[in-house]
Amino acid sequence: MNKISAIFVLLPAAVLCLSAQEMEVTGEVVTVDEVAYDDGNMYVVQAQIRTRNQEMVYAELGPAWFMERDVEPDDKITVRGKYLETNRIRVREMICNSRRTAVRGNDYEPLWLRTRLRAERHIYDPRTEKAVSGRVTDLYVDENSGIMEAMVKAQNGELMRVRLGPEWFLRSRVRMGDELEVRGSAVKNNGEMMIMAREMRNLRMNREIALRNAQGFPDWSERRKHEEQQERRRGEEDGRRRKSDEGGGGRKR
């Protein structure tokens, strides 16, 4: 899990009450971590805030990939949100270096999740492959499947919905505002065109990412299987080592 350095040293009149429930906090960054969100399958940025009276407040933002730039030390920042506890605030929007970013809606539902995303089951067809390129203007996760999708805006203004891969597979490989080159199968989804991406090139990172093979089977399935096998082997080795240690102890006695 990557850590993002940052904090908030609050300026005068740093905390304002916007309503009976919503607060506004203004300050400068000092340190920030990424913490598990809800079921632990996703991570969000949490900023620690030090108020003028030296009280510590934790501001829960959104996933790092949902924000176009990292929060960095000495950034001037304002966050608006609701207190979950006496020292923890859930942020609805933030203004950092004059850039406004909404991370939750007025009802405080995460904007990075789509709960009723309409996506039909499709068979990948190599014959319909096409290449698209453009800037990521929206990036979100289908809450039911955990699959990340992007809205990519081409230079001619056309918006294309691109279905990528699992959030856990891509969380450090793409973010809002990135310029992408994508190749994949063009399919009709509820009457709208969508690209099931086979490969992606992130121009910001100058990195190519394989998502599916030529037949459209997910590459991340093999990666997860490999990671699970490695974890299983480590567990078996640890078990054998413990048994060996216990046996050795018995012989000594």
Order of alpha helices (4+ residues) and beta strands (2+ residues): beta-beta-beta-beta-beta-beta-beta-beta-beta-beta-beta-beta-alpha-beta-beta-beta-alpha
